[in-house]
Amino acid sequence: MTDDRPRAGSRLGRILMQVLWPAFLMAIVAEGVLFSMVDPHELVIVGLHLADSREAAYTVGFFVFWVLFACSSGMTYLLSHGMRES
């Protein structure tokens, strides 16, 4: 007799991919759009420069966008699938 239910690990992996992959792709697009219009050296937050190097600013910007889009994708997932355990 086989167990046709998905394992908890595979379900969690599927949920993470449904949330993190679109967020990753949108972070790439948002970073490209933002930094094609703004020089990272011109960004000043609370009187301090964002980063000394452009690469550091690109990295920080990418991860900030990725977290924001992951929150958005996670909220969409929760609203569409609910909190049920099935």
Stockholm file with secondary structure:
# STOCKHOLM 1.0

chainA/1-86         MTDDRPRAGSRLGRILMQVLWPAFLMAIVAEGVLFSMVDPHELVIVGLHLADSREAAYTVGFFVFWVLFACSSGMTYLLSHGMRES
#=GR chainA/1-86 SS CCCCSCCHHHHHHHHHHHHHHHHHHHHHHHHHHHHHHSCGGGCEETTEESCSSHHHHHHHHHHHHHHHHHHHHHHHHHHHHTTCCC
#=GC SS_cons        CCCCSCCHHHHHHHHHHHHHHHHHHHHHHHHHHHHHHSCGGGCEETTEESCSSHHHHHHHHHHHHHHHHHHHHHHHHHHHHTTCCC
//
